[in-house]
Amino acid sequence: MHTASTPALPQSAPRRLPGDLAIWFFILAEMLAFAVFFAAYAFARTKNVEMFNLYQQTLDRDLGAINTVLLITGSWCVVLAVQAAHRDDQSAISRNLLLGFLCGGGFIAVKVIEYAAKFGAGISLSTNTFYMFYISLTFFHFMHVLLGMVILAILWFQSRQGVYTSQQANGLESGAAYWHMVDLLWIVLFPLVYVMR
């Protein structure tokens, strides 16, 4: 008895977590720390909504929005760099990592302008509870952006040496995962501290 042979289905590559497992544990720990910080902010806000709303209006939402665009654009550039590695496009890897780094630099510059205005007005951690959270949360994130920029600079330098290819993109994917975490945290932080009333 003749049976028609069934064509074999194409084998898809097994799904995997991009980058090293260690970076994902680190990202999880960092996000947990921020989650505790965000929960403490939300709790403190419920205790004094009027005061938080009043001082929240002194923040520059336009600068916060510019920084949101800069980080999202930076993440997009880093995605393009990883995609370029998967197709062995060395110049595109370097170019997009540099653009991501410059977006991070833009974020830092805008934040320094914002801090200068606040500190110039005599605002500090001890001014009130709202400013204590605003300065602490944004500075904690600021330091993560700086670390992310260091990582992007290292990745850029290594990409110029041809380190990342379609066969070897693990380090690039790990650095990209960290940068996306920094972006994601700001996407939560910006509306929470600057916008939500």
Secondary structure, DSSP 8 states (H G I E B T S, - for coil): -----------------SS-HHHHHHHHHHHHHHHHHHHHHHHHHHH-HHHHHHHHTTS-HHHHHHHHHHHHHHHHHHHHHHHHHHTT-HHHHHHHHHHHHHHHHHHHHHHHHHHHHHHHTT--TTS-HHHHHHHHHHHHHHHHHHHHHHHHHHHHHHHHTT---SS--HHHHHHHHHHHHHHHHHHHHHIIIII--
